[in-house]
Amino acid sequence: MLNKNIYAFLLELRENNNREWFHTNKNKYKQAKEDFELFTALCIEQLKKIDPDLGALRAKDCIFRIFRDVRFSNDKRPYKTHFGAFLAKNGRKSQYGGYYIHVEPEGSFLGGGCYQPASPALKAIRKEIFHNPLEFKAIISNKEFTSHYPELYGEKLKTAPRGYPKDFEHINLLNFKNYAVVRSVSDEIVQSEQFSEEILKSFASLQPLNAFLNEILEDL
């Protein structure tokens, strides 16, 4: 179960998103961070059963920093008001498809796949789907998959990607800028014993998509 210290800290941080408060309450942050790291480690152990690629992955390699990069942003709040972890081969900076846990009061969600893939990765994914559209379509239209993720996430091109025929029967599968999925999770579930079970079920349905993507990305 997710420790209640995590939500309590994030709610306080939301109301006091400044460096003075953060430094005064640094022990609360450290405790919440440790609790989230422990929860993430337990999730990794469970997920290894459905995705062996996670191998010897460590929780600290998956968790994103709470500090915001405000150099090019009009929003100068110094800290994120959530904890996030991307569970994938090689950790949070990996190009591989993986599993994302986002914990935020009134804004928690689960997701995964490849979000904002680099140009070579995106081109390789589109090429594979072009040659094997029915295999990919079968994955994202599977009932277990769609029960958690009704559609792929994010923007789509308004026309066919460069180099592909506009009349390609499955052109809609090539127009995505992300090959990722997202589903919201209520605060009630996140703060209950049901959350771990929800993570496992959601990510088990996502594993075939990641397997498809990672077979492509392994060769880059």
Backbone as CSV, one residue per row, in Angstrom:
resi,resn,N_x,N_y,N_z,CA_x,CA_y,CA_z,C_x,C_y,C_z
1,MET,0.843,-1.198,0.000,0.000,0.000,0.000,0.879,1.250,0.000
2,LEU,0.477,2.256,-0.765,1.222,3.514,-0.815,1.135,4.214,0.538
3,ASN,2.281,4.582,1.090,2.292,5.228,2.400,1.579,6.579,2.350
4,LYS,0.754,6.839,3.353,-0.022,8.081,3.384,0.852,9.316,3.533
5,ASN,2.111,9.136,3.978,3.040,10.266,4.071,3.224,10.946,2.712
6,ILE,3.131,10.155,1.644,3.388,10.681,0.302,2.331,11.700,-0.087
7,TYR,1.062,11.334,0.051,-0.019,12.262,-0.278,0.012,13.490,0.629
8,ALA,0.265,13.261,1.918,0.285,14.372,2.881,1.355,15.388,2.506
9,PHE,2.539,14.906,2.134,3.618,15.803,1.739,3.271,16.559,0.465
10,LEU,2.745,15.858,-0.534,2.431,16.499,-1.811,1.351,17.565,-1.660
11,LEU,0.390,17.322,-0.802,-0.660,18.327,-0.558,-0.073,19.570,0.093
12,GLU,0.833,19.383,1.041,1.485,20.536,1.689,2.355,21.286,0.694
13,LEU,3.078,20.541,-0.130,3.955,21.171,-1.121,3.148,21.981,-2.129
14,ARG,1.999,21.486,-2.503,1.134,22.214,-3.440,0.789,23.598,-2.899
15,GLU,0.580,23.686,-1.612,0.205,24.963,-0.987,1.412,25.830,-0.631
16,ASN,2.587,25.238,-0.664,3.797,25.964,-0.231,4.959,25.683,-1.175
17,ASN,4.732,25.930,-2.457,5.730,25.566,-3.451,6.789,26.662,-3.568
18,ASN,7.649,26.695,-2.554,8.743,27.662,-2.542,9.935,27.042,-1.820
19,ARG,11.105,27.573,-2.085,12.335,26.974,-1.562,12.437,27.081,-0.048
20,GLU,11.962,28.164,0.525,12.057,28.334,1.974,11.280,27.239,2.705
21,TRP,10.028,27.022,2.266,9.218,25.984,2.914,9.846,24.611,2.694
22,PHE,10.336,24.362,1.485,10.889,23.052,1.160,12.095,22.739,2.047
23,HIS,12.972,23.704,2.209,14.161,23.473,3.023,13.796,23.289,4.498
24,THR,12.794,24.026,4.946,12.342,23.871,6.337,11.741,22.485,6.567
25,ASN,11.133,21.945,5.526,10.440,20.649,5.642,11.156,19.550,4.858
26,LYS,12.452,19.661,4.774,13.208,18.707,3.962,13.100,17.274,4.487
27,ASN,12.952,17.128,5.787,12.805,15.780,6.342,11.511,15.116,5.878
28,LYS,10.458,15.919,5.736,9.196,15.376,5.216,9.380,14.898,3.777
29,TYR,10.125,15.682,3.004,10.397,15.289,1.617,11.198,13.993,1.569
30,LYS,12.260,13.919,2.380,13.095,12.721,2.376,12.294,11.481,2.738
31,GLN,11.396,11.615,3.720,10.588,10.476,4.136,9.614,10.061,3.024
32,ALA,8.972,11.052,2.406,8.037,10.753,1.318,8.767,10.119,0.137
33,LYS,9.950,10.621,-0.152,10.745,10.075,-1.252,11.139,8.630,-0.969
34,GLU,11.571,8.356,0.260,11.942,6.989,0.647,10.745,6.055,0.551
35,ASP,9.584,6.548,0.990,8.373,5.726,0.929,7.981,5.418,-0.517
36,PHE,8.110,6.421,-1.406,7.780,6.193,-2.815,8.796,5.257,-3.461
37,GLU,10.053,5.382,-3.067,11.087,4.499,-3.607,10.828,3.051,-3.188
38,LEU,10.415,2.853,-1.944,10.094,1.508,-1.469,8.902,0.940,-2.235
39,PHE,7.869,1.770,-2.427,6.692,1.327,-3.173,7.080,0.951,-4.606
40,THR,7.924,1.766,-5.225,8.368,1.499,-6.593,9.158,0.196,-6.659
41,ALA,10.015,-0.038,-5.673,10.802,-1.274,-5.635,9.890,-2.498,-5.544
42,LEU,8.852,-2.403,-4.742,7.904,-3.512,-4.622,7.158,-3.740,-5.931
43,CYS,6.820,-2.651,-6.616,6.158,-2.766,-7.919,7.061,-3.459,-8.933
44,ILE,8.341,-3.099,-8.935,9.293,-3.728,-9.855,9.347,-5.232,-9.624
45,GLU,9.398,-5.639,-8.370,9.457,-7.065,-8.060,8.239,-7.802,-8.606
46,GLN,7.061,-7.182,-8.495,5.844,-7.797,-9.019,5.837,-7.814,-10.545
47,LEU,6.312,-6.734,-11.147,6.258,-6.614,-12.605,7.252,-7.523,-13.315
48,LYS,8.306,-7.916,-12.626,9.265,-8.840,-13.225,8.595,-10.144,-13.650
49,LYS,7.498,-10.462,-12.986,6.784,-11.709,-13.297,6.116,-11.635,-14.670
50,ILE,5.769,-10.417,-15.101,5.109,-10.267,-16.395,6.039,-9.684,-17.459
51,ASP,7.144,-9.082,-17.029,8.088,-8.501,-17.984,9.520,-8.720,-17.492
52,PRO,10.135,-9.823,-17.885,11.499,-10.141,-17.435,12.526,-9.100,-17.853
53,ASP,12.208,-8.255,-18.841,13.155,-7.228,-19.297,13.517,-6.240,-18.189
54,LEU,12.685,-6.176,-17.160,12.976,-5.254,-16.060,14.180,-5.722,-15.258
55,GLY,14.483,-6.994,-15.346,15.726,-7.548,-14.817,16.138,-7.019,-13.466
56,ALA,17.348,-6.461,-13.412,17.910,-5.980,-12.151,17.643,-4.491,-11.942
57,LEU,16.543,-4.016,-12.491,16.199,-2.594,-12.401,16.071,-2.158,-10.945
58,ARG,16.626,-0.989,-10.622,16.538,-0.444,-9.266,15.566,0.725,-9.237
59,ALA,14.827,0.842,-8.147,13.812,1.890,-8.039,14.415,3.274,-8.228
60,LYS,15.580,3.530,-7.640,16.168,4.871,-7.712,16.555,5.262,-9.140
61,ASP,16.710,4.260,-10.017,17.018,4.553,-11.418,15.769,4.903,-12.217
62,CYS,14.600,4.699,-11.615,13.329,4.904,-12.306,12.617,6.184,-11.893
63,ILE,12.918,6.678,-10.696,12.166,7.798,-10.127,12.710,9.136,-10.629
64,PHE,11.810,10.007,-11.050,12.188,11.332,-11.535,12.433,12.295,-10.376
65,ARG,13.326,13.235,-10.601,13.609,14.264,-9.594,12.387,15.145,-9.371
66,ILE,12.260,15.647,-8.168,11.124,16.510,-7.842,11.396,17.960,-8.235
67,PHE,12.627,18.264,-8.543,13.014,19.632,-8.874,12.660,19.959,-10.326
68,ARG,11.987,21.072,-10.545,11.577,21.469,-11.880,12.682,22.266,-12.569
69,ASP,12.806,22.105,-13.864,13.691,22.934,-14.677,12.879,24.152,-15.127
70,VAL,13.148,25.292,-14.518,12.334,26.494,-14.777,13.039,27.484,-15.704
71,ARG,14.157,27.089,-16.278,14.961,28.026,-17.075,14.183,28.605,-18.245
72,PHE,13.365,27.785,-18.898,12.661,28.238,-20.101,11.145,28.219,-19.899
73,SER,10.724,28.323,-18.662,9.299,28.239,-18.345,8.815,29.519,-17.678
74,ASN,7.590,29.907,-18.008,6.977,31.049,-17.325,6.521,30.671,-15.913
75,ASP,6.332,29.382,-15.702,5.957,28.871,-14.384,7.232,28.661,-13.576
76,LYS,7.471,29.494,-12.585,8.728,29.459,-11.837,8.635,28.681,-10.527
77,ARG,7.550,27.933,-10.337,7.482,27.107,-9.131,8.629,26.099,-9.166
78,PRO,9.397,25.997,-8.093,10.631,25.199,-8.153,10.441,23.687,-8.067
79,TYR,9.260,23.219,-7.617,9.109,21.794,-7.375,7.873,21.220,-8.066
80,LYS,8.008,19.975,-8.517,6.852,19.247,-9.014,5.956,18.880,-7.826
81,THR,4.678,18.756,-8.076,3.755,18.398,-6.992,3.270,16.965,-7.180
82,HIS,4.163,16.124,-7.689,3.861,14.706,-7.848,5.146,13.904,-7.733
83,PHE,4.996,12.613,-7.557,6.109,11.680,-7.691,5.841,10.825,-8.921
84,GLY,6.883,10.600,-9.712,6.727,9.799,-10.916,7.871,8.819,-11.083
85,ALA,7.561,7.653,-11.648,8.592,6.650,-11.905,8.310,5.959,-13.233
86,PHE,9.347,5.835,-14.051,9.239,5.131,-15.337,10.021,3.839,-15.228
87,LEU,9.304,2.727,-15.267,9.901,1.408,-15.094,10.155,0.790,-16.459
88,ALA,11.412,0.828,-16.872,11.783,0.315,-18.188,13.233,-0.130,-18.154
89,LYS,13.598,-0.966,-19.087,14.987,-1.382,-19.212,15.876,-0.140,-19.285
90,ASN,16.874,-0.052,-18.422,17.812,1.076,-18.319,17.243,2.278,-17.571
91,GLY,16.043,2.168,-17.015,15.543,3.217,-16.132,14.814,4.360,-16.812
92,ARG,14.671,5.456,-16.071,13.787,6.560,-16.480,14.233,7.264,-17.753
93,LYS,15.496,7.205,-18.106,15.993,7.880,-19.307,16.016,6.963,-20.519
94,SER,15.456,5.789,-20.361,15.500,4.778,-21.410,14.664,5.160,-22.616
95,GLN,15.095,4.698,-23.793,14.305,4.872,-25.011,13.274,3.754,-25.147
96,TYR,13.411,2.720,-24.302,12.534,1.562,-24.425,11.125,1.857,-23.909
97,GLY,10.174,1.085,-24.411,8.830,1.147,-23.870,8.827,0.646,-22.440
98,GLY,8.019,1.272,-21.599,8.004,0.892,-20.194,6.674,1.199,-19.545
99,TYR,6.715,1.349,-18.221,5.514,1.500,-17.408,5.692,2.725,-16.502
100,TYR,4.705,3.610,-16.508,4.831,4.861,-15.764,3.800,4.929,-14.639
101,ILE,4.278,5.293,-13.442,3.421,5.499,-12.268,3.507,6.970,-11.882
102,HIS,2.366,7.631,-11.821,2.300,9.054,-11.492,1.378,9.222,-10.290
103,VAL,1.941,9.676,-9.173,1.165,9.849,-7.940,1.041,11.329,-7.631
104,GLU,-0.186,11.823,-7.657,-0.463,13.242,-7.428,-1.900,13.386,-6.935
105,PRO,-2.115,14.040,-5.815,-3.487,14.231,-5.338,-4.378,14.818,-6.436
106,GLU,-5.482,14.137,-6.716,-6.462,14.540,-7.735,-5.909,14.465,-9.150
107,GLY,-4.778,13.818,-9.343,-4.213,13.754,-10.689,-3.347,12.533,-10.948
108,SER,-3.571,11.466,-10.209,-2.753,10.261,-10.385,-3.148,9.522,-11.658
109,PHE,-2.161,8.879,-12.275,-2.461,8.064,-13.445,-1.392,7.002,-13.659
110,LEU,-1.745,6.016,-14.464,-0.826,4.965,-14.888,-0.709,5.032,-16.401
111,GLY,0.419,4.638,-16.915,0.582,4.664,-18.361,1.860,3.973,-18.771
112,GLY,2.241,4.177,-20.015,3.476,3.568,-20.479,3.564,3.544,-21.987
113,GLY,4.433,2.689,-22.489,4.748,2.683,-23.899,5.909,3.613,-24.179
114,CYS,5.926,4.232,-25.346,6.983,5.176,-25.732,6.393,6.576,-25.860
115,TYR,6.739,7.450,-24.916,6.255,8.829,-24.927,7.341,9.734,-25.476
116,GLN,6.993,10.523,-26.476,7.925,11.434,-27.138,9.218,10.717,-27.566
117,PRO,9.090,9.642,-28.337,10.296,8.937,-28.781,11.150,9.827,-29.680
118,ALA,12.452,9.642,-29.592,13.380,10.378,-30.465,13.082,10.009,-31.913
119,SER,13.486,10.881,-32.838,13.161,10.709,-34.245,13.541,9.338,-34.803
120,PRO,14.757,8.825,-34.533,15.096,7.493,-35.074,14.168,6.398,-34.546
121,ALA,13.796,6.503,-33.270,12.904,5.502,-32.677,11.514,5.595,-33.285
122,LEU,11.012,6.813,-33.448,9.680,7.003,-34.025,9.630,6.479,-35.457
123,LYS,10.662,6.759,-36.223,10.720,6.282,-37.609,10.742,4.758,-37.666
124,ALA,11.494,4.137,-36.755,11.592,2.684,-36.734,10.256,2.044,-36.347
125,ILE,9.572,2.653,-35.393,8.270,2.138,-34.970,7.267,2.227,-36.112
126,ARG,7.218,3.368,-36.774,6.283,3.536,-37.897,6.589,2.547,-39.029
127,LYS,7.858,2.337,-39.287,8.248,1.408,-40.356,7.761,0.001,-40.048
128,GLU,7.934,-0.425,-38.798,7.507,-1.767,-38.411,5.994,-1.913,-38.486
129,ILE,5.278,-0.891,-38.045,3.816,-0.939,-38.099,3.342,-0.954,-39.547
130,PHE,4.016,-0.223,-40.410,3.659,-0.191,-41.834,3.741,-1.594,-42.439
131,HIS,4.758,-2.342,-42.038,4.949,-3.682,-42.597,4.135,-4.751,-41.855
132,ASN,3.735,-4.446,-40.622,2.966,-5.418,-39.830,1.780,-4.752,-39.137
133,PRO,0.905,-4.106,-39.890,-0.193,-3.354,-39.274,-1.180,-4.221,-38.497
134,LEU,-1.430,-5.420,-38.968,-2.427,-6.261,-38.316,-1.935,-6.760,-36.962
135,GLU,-0.636,-7.017,-36.865,-0.059,-7.436,-35.581,-0.207,-6.315,-34.550
136,PHE,0.121,-5.090,-34.965,0.020,-3.959,-34.047,-1.444,-3.674,-33.686
137,LYS,-2.306,-3.729,-34.689,-3.724,-3.452,-34.457,-4.326,-4.466,-33.493
138,ALA,-3.898,-5.719,-33.600,-4.405,-6.761,-32.707,-4.033,-6.473,-31.253
139,ILE,-2.862,-5.892,-31.043,-2.414,-5.560,-29.682,-3.264,-4.455,-29.082
140,ILE,-3.459,-3.360,-29.835,-4.140,-2.202,-29.258,-5.666,-2.311,-29.318
141,SER,-6.177,-3.357,-29.962,-7.625,-3.568,-29.985,-8.042,-4.762,-29.127
142,ASN,-7.061,-5.403,-28.492,-7.349,-6.510,-27.591,-8.251,-6.043,-26.448
143,LYS,-9.229,-6.841,-26.084,-10.219,-6.420,-25.082,-9.578,-6.111,-23.732
144,GLU,-8.599,-6.904,-23.342,-7.935,-6.660,-22.061,-7.195,-5.324,-22.101
145,PHE,-6.567,-5.040,-23.232,-5.841,-3.778,-23.394,-6.809,-2.593,-23.365
146,THR,-7.869,-2.664,-24.167,-8.793,-1.528,-24.272,-9.617,-1.312,-23.005
147,SER,-9.723,-2.338,-22.157,-10.441,-2.151,-20.897,-9.687,-1.201,-19.977
148,HIS,-8.389,-1.097,-20.180,-7.561,-0.166,-19.398,-7.182,1.076,-20.209
149,TYR,-6.932,0.867,-21.503,-6.455,1.949,-22.353,-7.270,1.968,-23.652
150,PRO,-8.365,2.712,-23.683,-9.242,2.713,-24.865,-8.577,3.217,-26.142
151,GLU,-7.553,4.054,-26.001,-6.900,4.605,-27.189,-5.477,5.013,-26.870
152,LEU,-4.663,5.176,-27.916,-3.313,5.675,-27.720,-3.362,7.152,-27.343
153,TYR,-2.328,7.582,-26.632,-2.306,8.917,-26.037,-1.607,9.931,-26.941
154,GLY,-2.128,11.160,-26.918,-1.386,12.279,-27.493,-1.781,12.688,-28.898
155,GLU,-1.012,13.639,-29.409,-1.287,14.245,-30.712,-1.039,13.272,-31.872
156,LYS,-1.733,13.567,-32.973,-1.523,12.807,-34.207,-1.230,13.780,-35.346
157,LEU,-0.482,13.332,-36.318,-0.280,14.117,-37.528,-1.603,14.256,-38.266
158,LYS,-1.772,15.379,-38.959,-3.009,15.599,-39.707,-2.995,14.894,-41.056
159,THR,-1.810,14.484,-41.483,-1.679,13.773,-42.749,-0.668,12.654,-42.582
160,ALA,-0.432,11.910,-43.618,0.485,10.772,-43.535,1.908,11.239,-43.243
161,PRO,2.663,10.474,-42.461,4.075,10.818,-42.244,4.826,10.841,-43.572
162,ARG,5.858,11.643,-43.621,6.636,11.747,-44.854,7.160,10.377,-45.288
163,GLY,6.964,10.068,-46.556,7.471,8.816,-47.097,6.457,7.689,-47.125
164,TYR,5.252,7.948,-46.597,4.223,6.905,-46.570,3.033,7.311,-47.436
165,PRO,2.440,6.357,-48.143,1.299,6.690,-49.012,0.071,7.100,-48.204
166,LYS,-0.583,8.164,-48.649,-1.759,8.664,-47.945,-2.927,7.692,-48.004
167,ASP,-2.926,6.828,-49.011,-4.031,5.890,-49.162,-3.759,4.537,-48.491
168,PHE,-2.702,4.462,-47.687,-2.415,3.233,-46.951,-3.604,2.903,-46.044
169,GLU,-4.067,1.658,-46.117,-5.298,1.264,-45.427,-5.256,1.547,-43.924
170,HIS,-4.076,1.424,-43.316,-3.951,1.584,-41.869,-3.152,2.839,-41.519
171,ILE,-3.301,3.877,-42.332,-2.508,5.090,-42.121,-2.744,5.706,-40.750
172,ASN,-3.941,5.488,-40.174,-4.233,6.037,-38.847,-3.307,5.488,-37.771
173,LEU,-2.718,4.320,-38.015,-1.795,3.728,-37.046,-0.407,4.364,-37.112
174,LEU,-0.130,5.079,-38.187,1.201,5.681,-38.384,1.241,7.148,-37.985
175,ASN,0.096,7.743,-37.721,0.028,9.190,-37.509,0.334,9.633,-36.080
176,PHE,0.509,8.686,-35.183,0.757,9.054,-33.791,2.159,9.623,-33.603
177,LYS,2.246,10.635,-32.730,3.556,11.182,-32.356,4.118,10.448,-31.131
178,ASN,3.224,9.794,-30.390,3.600,8.967,-29.244,2.969,7.594,-29.429
179,TYR,3.671,6.578,-29.013,3.069,5.249,-28.954,2.990,4.885,-27.475
180,ALA,2.097,5.634,-26.826,1.967,5.569,-25.374,0.497,5.552,-24.981
181,VAL,0.244,5.169,-23.740,-1.118,5.125,-23.218,-1.151,5.705,-21.809
182,VAL,-2.345,6.155,-21.401,-2.535,6.748,-20.078,-3.929,6.395,-19.580
183,ARG,-4.051,6.165,-18.285,-5.371,6.009,-17.676,-5.344,6.622,-16.281
184,SER,-6.376,7.385,-15.952,-6.472,8.043,-14.656,-6.804,7.027,-13.568
185,VAL,-6.359,7.347,-12.351,-6.670,6.512,-11.192,-7.138,7.437,-10.070
186,SER,-8.235,7.107,-9.444,-8.820,7.964,-8.419,-7.974,7.971,-7.146
187,ASP,-8.112,9.052,-6.380,-7.429,9.136,-5.085,-7.835,7.979,-4.182
188,GLU,-9.091,7.606,-4.258,-9.593,6.526,-3.409,-8.825,5.233,-3.648
189,ILE,-8.589,4.908,-4.918,-7.850,3.687,-5.244,-6.380,3.835,-4.887
190,VAL,-5.788,4.987,-5.212,-4.361,5.195,-4.962,-4.031,5.046,-3.479
191,GLN,-4.931,5.469,-2.618,-4.670,5.428,-1.180,-5.207,4.157,-0.517
192,SER,-5.514,3.161,-1.329,-6.032,1.910,-0.791,-5.111,0.748,-1.145
193,GLU,-5.389,-0.403,-0.548,-4.618,-1.607,-0.861,-4.858,-2.062,-2.296
194,GLN,-5.893,-1.551,-2.912,-6.257,-1.924,-4.283,-5.280,-1.372,-5.317
195,PHE,-4.493,-0.341,-4.943,-3.628,0.331,-5.918,-2.598,-0.625,-6.516
196,SER,-1.951,-1.427,-5.694,-0.943,-2.366,-6.205,-1.554,-3.340,-7.188
197,GLU,-2.750,-3.821,-6.874,-3.442,-4.740,-7.767,-3.807,-4.049,-9.080
198,GLU,-4.226,-2.788,-8.970,-4.590,-2.019,-10.161,-3.372,-1.801,-11.056
199,ILE,-2.233,-1.538,-10.456,-0.987,-1.366,-11.210,-0.647,-2.651,-11.962
200,LEU,-0.710,-3.769,-11.272,-0.333,-5.045,-11.882,-1.258,-5.400,-13.045
201,LYS,-2.559,-5.217,-12.864,-3.515,-5.522,-13.934,-3.326,-4.588,-15.122
202,SER,-3.170,-3.295,-14.845,-3.008,-2.316,-15.917,-1.735,-2.556,-16.716
203,PHE,-0.657,-2.886,-16.013,0.622,-3.072,-16.685,0.719,-4.440,-17.361
204,ALA,0.012,-5.423,-16.854,-0.025,-6.721,-17.529,-0.670,-6.575,-18.909
205,SER,-1.711,-5.744,-18.997,-2.371,-5.522,-20.285,-1.506,-4.697,-21.227
206,LEU,-0.572,-3.929,-20.676,0.316,-3.066,-21.455,1.548,-3.813,-21.970
207,GLN,1.894,-4.920,-21.335,3.128,-5.636,-21.664,3.256,-6.025,-23.142
208,PRO,2.170,-6.511,-23.802,2.317,-6.853,-25.228,2.712,-5.662,-26.103
209,LEU,2.202,-4.470,-25.776,2.596,-3.281,-26.541,4.069,-2.989,-26.331
210,ASN,4.527,-3.043,-25.085,5.937,-2.789,-24.818,6.830,-3.829,-25.484
211,ALA,6.390,-5.087,-25.497,7.173,-6.141,-26.146,7.319,-5.857,-27.640
212,PHE,6.231,-5.415,-28.262,6.256,-5.063,-29.688,7.231,-3.914,-29.932
213,LEU,7.128,-2.859,-29.133,7.976,-1.678,-29.303,9.445,-1.994,-29.028
214,ASN,9.690,-2.761,-27.978,11.077,-2.987,-27.565,11.832,-3.916,-28.501
215,GLU,11.123,-4.791,-29.189,11.781,-5.624,-30.194,12.315,-4.751,-31.325
216,ILE,11.588,-3.679,-31.627,12.016,-2.723,-32.661,13.220,-1.903,-32.154
217,LEU,13.075,-1.391,-30.943,14.079,-0.462,-30.404,15.371,-1.147,-30.031
218,GLU,15.335,-2.446,-29.829,16.528,-3.204,-29.472,17.593,-3.096,-30.558
219,ASP,17.173,-2.884,-31.800,18.104,-2.859,-32.931,18.642,-1.455,-33.241
220,LEU,18.198,-0.440,-32.493,18.667,0.921,-32.777,19.992,1.206,-32.098
